[in-house]
Amino acid sequence: MSHAGKVAVVTGAGRNIGEAIAHRLADEGAAIAVVDLDQGRADKVVADLSGKGVSAAAFVCDVSKPEQIETTVGAIHAYFGRIDILVNNVAISDNKNILDIDLATWQRTLDITLTAPFYFAKCVAHRMVEDQTSGNIVNVSSTTGYFGRGRAIAYAAAKGGVVNLTRAMAIQLADYNIRVNSVVPNKIGSPVGKDDFDPSRPIVNLRNRAGVPDDLANAVAFLVSDQSDFIVGTDLFVDGGCSVIMPGGSG
Ligand SMILES: NC(=O)c1ccc[n+]([C@@H]2O[C@H](COP(=O)([O-])OP(=O)(O)OC[C@H]3O[C@@H](n4cnc5c(N)ncnc54)[C@H](O)[C@@H]3O)[C@@H](O)[C@H]2O)c1
């Protein structure tokens, strides 16, 4: 797969899954806009990419702030001159139960995990349409968007929203030659919001191993390539098959 000459924007590219996606698209020729709240993380990823000879720049942005998204998309477009690929990767989890979550935590989780992907895509899609760019947008969802979960309530609702947002975006942007898809991870590297991988984290899937960020990066690289030209509005599960196992096991 070649992304030579393309410009890819990866949100939350400062570590883990986003970082791996940024490196993978860069290795296939794309210039990379590294978007993250954390300046230090973003700068480090840009330094690593630049060290490989990749054209990359850091854009510090809090995606919970729509005005920062507008400014960031404008700055990326001004810097690179075009945007071909957007990977909406940032999310936070509330890690709460319905009985103990407060409204502010609910709202912040939805702002970052659901509203930000919508608004980032809206701002980028405007640029793609104006430039007549055949673009690709990938939203990073989660198996938690399909199943309830004891440990998170706002995150589960937001990720369910990301799944159907993807379908609606795919329909509404199809006439502009912009393809929209989602990837659906489960237990990839460290948990959302954490830096460290816990080897004792229970893993139940058909591959008998934890997912690694490169598993997601491979899927994203495929979905934004010409090889997936006939794939639109789909949810590509990257979960080791855990979602097909009935409660009680696969036997
Ligand atoms: N890790 C998993 O096991 C797993 C499982 C299912 C889905 N996912 C999804 O994959 C994606 C990436 O997960 P991860 O585990 O790599 O996340 P992570 O928490 O390790 O990294 C997220 C990055 O986003 C940045 N960020 C956080 N808030 C931000 C904000 N308001 N504005 C801009 N940047 C911000 C952080 O600085 C960090 O660099 C998320 O959408 C997550 O829901 C992950």
Ligand as a Chemical Component Dictionary entry (heavy atoms), coordinates in Angstrom:
data_LIG
# 
_chem_comp.id                   LIG 
_chem_comp.type                 NON-POLYMER 
_chem_comp.pdbx_formal_charge   0 
_chem_comp.three_letter_code    LIG 
# 
loop_
_chem_comp_atom.comp_id 
_chem_comp_atom.atom_id 
_chem_comp_atom.alt_atom_id 
_chem_comp_atom.type_symbol 
_chem_comp_atom.charge 
_chem_comp_atom.model_Cartn_x 
_chem_comp_atom.model_Cartn_y 
_chem_comp_atom.model_Cartn_z 
_chem_comp_atom.pdbx_ordinal 
LIG N1  N1  N 0  -6.492  0.518  24.239 1  
LIG C1  C1  C 0  -7.479  -0.326 24.023 2  
LIG O1  O1  O 0  -7.463  -1.468 24.461 3  
LIG C2  C2  C 0  -8.672  0.119  23.205 4  
LIG C3  C3  C 0  -9.782  -0.753 23.099 5  
LIG C4  C4  C 0  -10.889 -0.339 22.373 6  
LIG C5  C5  C 0  -10.879 0.906  21.737 7  
LIG N2  N2  N 1  -9.791  1.712  21.865 8  
LIG C6  C6  C 0  -9.849  3.016  21.197 9  
LIG O2  O2  O 0  -8.629  3.286  20.546 10 
LIG C7  C7  C 0  -8.358  4.690  20.586 11 
LIG C8  C8  C 0  -6.973  4.942  21.156 12 
LIG O3  O3  O 0  -6.887  4.331  22.418 13 
LIG P1  P1  P 0  -5.504  4.327  23.250 14 
LIG O4  O4  O 0  -5.626  3.243  24.255 15 
LIG O5  O5  O -1 -4.338  4.333  22.315 16 
LIG O6  O6  O 0  -5.629  5.757  24.001 17 
LIG P2  P2  P 0  -4.565  6.474  24.953 18 
LIG O7  O7  O 0  -5.323  6.981  26.131 19 
LIG O8  O8  O 0  -3.384  5.597  25.228 20 
LIG O9  O9  O 0  -4.035  7.687  24.060 21 
LIG C9  C9  C 0  -4.886  8.737  23.752 22 
LIG C10 C10 C 0  -4.082  9.923  23.265 23 
LIG O10 O10 O 0  -5.028  10.978 23.094 24 
LIG C11 C11 C 0  -4.555  12.149 23.746 25 
LIG N3  N3  N 0  -5.716  12.895 24.244 26 
LIG C12 C12 C 0  -6.475  12.628 25.331 27 
LIG N4  N4  N 0  -7.412  13.575 25.470 28 
LIG C13 C13 C 0  -7.246  14.455 24.447 29 
LIG C14 C14 C 0  -7.910  15.652 24.058 30 
LIG N5  N5  N 0  -8.936  16.149 24.776 31 
LIG N6  N6  N 0  -7.495  16.277 22.937 32 
LIG C15 C15 C 0  -6.446  15.800 22.211 33 
LIG N7  N7  N 0  -5.768  14.679 22.559 34 
LIG C16 C16 C 0  -6.166  14.016 23.654 35 
LIG C17 C17 C 0  -3.677  11.665 24.882 36 
LIG O11 O11 O 0  -2.704  12.662 25.243 37 
LIG C18 C18 C 0  -3.029  10.412 24.279 38 
LIG O12 O12 O 0  -1.806  10.705 23.637 39 
LIG C19 C19 C 0  -9.496  5.314  21.393 40 
LIG O13 O13 O 0  -10.501 5.765  20.520 41 
LIG C20 C20 C 0  -10.023 4.151  22.201 42 
LIG O14 O14 O 0  -11.373 4.287  22.599 43 
LIG C21 C21 C 0  -8.707  1.350  22.587 44 
# 
loop_
_chem_comp_bond.comp_id 
_chem_comp_bond.atom_id_1 
_chem_comp_bond.atom_id_2 
_chem_comp_bond.value_order 
_chem_comp_bond.pdbx_ordinal 
LIG N1  C1  SING 1  
LIG C1  O1  DOUB 2  
LIG C1  C2  SING 3  
LIG C2  C3  SING 4  
LIG C2  C21 DOUB 5  
LIG C3  C4  DOUB 6  
LIG C4  C5  SING 7  
LIG C5  N2  DOUB 8  
LIG N2  C6  SING 9  
LIG N2  C21 SING 10 
LIG C6  O2  SING 11 
LIG C6  C20 SING 12 
LIG O2  C7  SING 13 
LIG C7  C8  SING 14 
LIG C7  C19 SING 15 
LIG C8  O3  SING 16 
LIG O3  P1  SING 17 
LIG P1  O4  DOUB 18 
LIG P1  O5  SING 19 
LIG P1  O6  SING 20 
LIG O6  P2  SING 21 
LIG P2  O7  DOUB 22 
LIG P2  O8  SING 23 
LIG P2  O9  SING 24 
LIG O9  C9  SING 25 
LIG C9  C10 SING 26 
LIG C10 O10 SING 27 
LIG C10 C18 SING 28 
LIG O10 C11 SING 29 
LIG C11 N3  SING 30 
LIG C11 C17 SING 31 
LIG N3  C12 SING 32 
LIG N3  C16 SING 33 
LIG C12 N4  DOUB 34 
LIG N4  C13 SING 35 
LIG C13 C14 SING 36 
LIG C13 C16 DOUB 37 
LIG C14 N5  SING 38 
LIG C14 N6  DOUB 39 
LIG N6  C15 SING 40 
LIG C15 N7  DOUB 41 
LIG N7  C16 SING 42 
LIG C17 O11 SING 43 
LIG C17 C18 SING 44 
LIG C18 O12 SING 45 
LIG C19 O13 SING 46 
LIG C19 C20 SING 47 
LIG C20 O14 SING 48 
# 
